[in-house]
């Protein structure tokens, strides 16, 4: 009887998890910068003939995009933290299993 096995490189999980955390942080920073830049612009269309209508369309779309960007940043970071947690859990499980197997083999 042959057993199939798989290996988990927890170092890679940790490293990639860190990259997701960093990516989420970078995305959050970019989102805040975009929001600040848009606020600095104000409403240059306000005095135009179409200003009121444009503002009614633009503002909810802008706000929705900014909300989505913030949500994506948080989710990217969460993926990263989850990958890092997975690596820690796998290492802890592996250490526990090795300890149990060593104890059993010492009894034989």
Phi, psi and omega in degrees: 000126181250132179260136175273141180233166173219151180247142176243122177270094185293334176298320178292319178301315180297315182297312180293325175300316178298323179293322177295319178299314179297318179300316178298319177296317178297319181294321178297317178298316179296320179297316179295321178295317177299315180300315179298317179296319179292322177295321179297328179291331183070221180233076183296346180272354188304323183273355180284159179302326183264007188306313183295315180295316179300315180299322179294329179274315186294313188301310179294326178293314178302311182297321178294319178296316180296320177296317179296320179296318178296318179296317179297318179301314179297319182290323176298317178295321179298319176301315179299313179296323179294321177296319179293319176298320180299318179297315179298316180295320180294316179298318180295318179295317180297317179295318179296314180297318179298319178298317179296316181294321177296322177294319180292315182293331176289336180279342183281000000 
